[in-house]
Amino acid sequence: DDAREGLEVLFGTLVHCVEENALLQQIVSTGNVRRFSWDLPEETLQKHQREAIDRLVPYLETWQETGELRTDVEPVVVIMAMSTIAIVPLFQEEYPEDR
């Protein structure tokens, strides 16, 4: 349950930060999200993404080894799902809960 609690805290913290970050809210509300990623070369974006994933994978592998996280899912898939969950609050107005 430690891994589950850790992920819940992580997701909660990510969502809170995204919801409370005025800069992120402004970027999304003005439609400038893509502009910020387009300003960087694709190679640079991919490098940063790989580095971020590489930092998290050992934690998930440890949780798999201790039985705290399912072993039938690759750690990278979990990390990508976490990334998606983290940005959902930015688009709440575009996607109402009743959908």
C-alpha positions in Angstrom: 0.0 0.0 0.0 3.0 2.3 0.3 3.3 2.6 -3.5 -0.4 3.3 -3.8 -0.3 5.9 -1.1 2.8 7.4 -2.7 1.1 7.6 -6.1 -2.0 9.1 -4.6 0.1 11.8 -3.0 2.1 12.4 -6.2 -1.1 12.6 -8.3 -2.7 14.9 -5.8 0.3 17.1 -5.6 0.6 17.3 -9.4 -3.1 18.2 -9.8 -2.9 20.8 -7.1 0.2 22.4 -8.6 -1.4 22.5 -12.1 -4.7 23.9 -10.8 -3.0 26.5 -8.7 -0.3 27.6 -11.1 -1.4 31.0 -12.5 1.2 30.8 -15.3 0.0 27.4 -16.5 -3.6 28.5 -16.4 -2.7 31.6 -18.4 -0.8 29.6 -21.0 -3.7 27.2 -21.5 -6.4 29.8 -21.4 -4.7 31.9 -24.1 -4.0 28.8 -26.3 -0.2 29.1 -26.1 0.6 25.6 -24.9 1.9 24.5 -28.3 3.9 27.6 -28.8 6.1 26.8 -25.8 6.8 23.3 -27.1 7.3 24.4 -30.7 10.1 26.8 -29.6 12.3 23.9 -28.7 13.7 21.4 -31.2 12.0 18.0 -31.2 15.3 16.4 -30.2 15.5 18.6 -27.1 11.9 17.8 -26.1 12.5 14.1 -26.5 15.8 14.3 -24.5 14.0 16.0 -21.6 11.2 13.5 -21.7 13.6 10.5 -21.7 15.6 12.0 -18.8 12.4 12.5 -16.7 11.3 9.0 -17.4 14.7 7.6 -16.6 14.6 9.3 -13.2 11.2 7.8 -12.3 11.6 4.2 -13.6 13.8 2.9 -10.7 11.1 3.9 -8.2 8.4 2.0 -10.1 10.7 -1.0 -10.6 11.4 -1.1 -6.9 7.6 -1.1 -6.2 7.2 -3.9 -8.7 9.9 -6.0 -7.0 8.3 -5.5 -3.6 4.8 -6.3 -4.9 3.5 -2.9 -4.4 2.9 -2.3 -8.1 1.7 -4.7 -10.8 4.4 -6.3 -12.8 2.3 -6.8 -16.0 2.5 -3.1 -16.8 5.8 -1.5 -18.0 6.9 1.4 -15.7 7.1 3.7 -18.7 3.4 3.1 -19.4 2.6 4.1 -15.8 4.8 7.2 -16.1 3.1 8.3 -19.3 -0.3 7.8 -17.7 0.8 9.9 -14.8 1.9 12.6 -17.2 -1.5 12.6 -18.8 -3.3 12.7 -15.5 -1.2 15.7 -14.5 -2.3 17.9 -17.4 -6.0 17.0 -17.2 -6.8 19.9 -14.8 -5.5 22.4 -17.4 -8.3 21.4 -19.8 -11.2 21.0 -17.3 -13.3 23.7 -19.0 -13.0 22.1 -22.4 -14.1 18.7 -21.1 -16.9 18.9 -18.6 -17.3 16.1 -16.1 -20.6 14.9 -17.6 -18.9 13.6 -20.8 
